[in-house]
Amino acid sequence: MIVQDFYIPKYGWSVRVYYAVTTYWTERIMKDLYDCGCRSYSLRQAYRNLTEGNLNTGLTYSNFHDRETVMVLSLTSTPEQFQNSWDHEKGHLCRHISQASGIDPYGEEAQYLSGYVGQKMFPVAKKFLCEHCRKELGC
């Protein structure tokens, strides 16, 4: 597993991303989700997702008030599946920031935000997009 933290200054938003997650990391991630404000149904759903150990899954929880997000990407079966999970969860993050910040989800600002988030995540994400690199990581 790899953990990446980054900050989006324009929106005052903190993000923690867990990559290549297995069930081993459930308790650590649950603590971060709880600290981020995740409660009740959402927390139970996250626990179920994390303990099932399924490949090609993920979750994104955002606290709009505190402007912080926890994103989880499980192990994936192929680089293509990683790309799919990455795009999916990145989409949730960008939509949450857009919603909290009053950004038109159909406008240019939303697309620039998506590109910015992709650039911030790329240094880690690229390791899961290349089959050779994935093997080096033990995926």
N, C-alpha and C positions, 0 to 999 in steps of 0.2 A: 504494500500500500504506500502511496505517496500523498502527502498533505501539502496543499498550496494555499497560502493566504495572500490576498491582494486587496487593494483599496481603490475605489473609484472616486477621486477627489471632486469631480464636477457635481456628483450627487451625494457626497458624504457617505458612501456605502462600503461596508466591509464584507468580504466574501471569504469563506473557507471552503475549499474543495477537497474531497477525499476521492482519490483515484484507485482503481483496482481493488475495491473493497471485498473482503470475505467476511464470513460470520465472526471471525476472530475479533474484529474491531467493533462489534455491536455496542458494547458498554461505553467505549470512548465516544463513539458517535452519538449515542443516546444522551450522554452528558452534555455534549456540545449543542444538540438540538434543544434540550431542556434549558440550558443557559441562554439560548437564543430566543426563548419564549414559547417553544412548541409545547403544547399541552393536550390533554384529553384525547379526543378521537385521532387527531393528527399524530400525536406521539405514539399511540397504540398502532396506528397504521404503519408508521415508520419502523417500529420494533418488528412488526410482522414481516415487512419487506426485508429488513436486515437479517433476520434470523432464518428466513427461508433459504438463503444462499443461492438464489437463482442468478444465472448469468444474464447479461444484457438488460439490466434493470438500473434504476436510479431513483433519486428523490431530490427535491429542492424545497427547502422551507425558508421563508423570509419573514423577518420581523419588520414590518413597515415603519413602526414608530422609532425603533432604534437603528433602522437602516442597516440591517445585517442579514446575511444569508449563510446557510449551511447547505452545501450541495454534495451529493454522494453519487459516484459512478461505480457500479459493481465491476467485477471482472467481466470481460466480454469474450465472446467466442472467436471473433475475427476483427481485423481493423475496420471493416465496414460497419460492423455492429457497434464498435466504439464510436465511430463517426455519428451514427444514428443516435446513440445514447447521449453523446456530447451535445449535439445540436438540440436534442429534445430538452435536456436540463438547462442548457444555456438559454433556450427560448423562455423557459419559466422564469429564470433569473431576470432576464431583460424585461419581460412583461411585468414582473413585480416592481422593478425599479421604475418602469414607465407609469404604472398605476399609482405608485406612491408619489411620484414627482410631477404628475399631470402631463406626461408626454403623450402626444398623439401616437398610438401604436401603428398608424399607417403612414406616418410622416418620416421625413429625413432624419430627424433627431433620433428616432427609435433605431433606425438602421445604423447610424453612426455609433450608437451605444452598443449594438450587437457586434459591430466590428471591433470596437475597443475591448469588449469583454473577450472576444475571440483572440485578440492579440495578447491580452494579459494571460490567458490560459494556454496559449500555444507552446511556450517553452516546456511545459509538462505534457500537454496533450499529444505533442508530436511523437513522443515515445511510444504511444499506443496506436499510432496510425501506420507504423512501419512494422511489418512482420518480423524482420530481423531484430529490431529494437525490442519488440514484445518478447521475443525469445530470450534476449539478454536480461530482461526484467523478470523472467520466470512466468510469464502469462501464458 
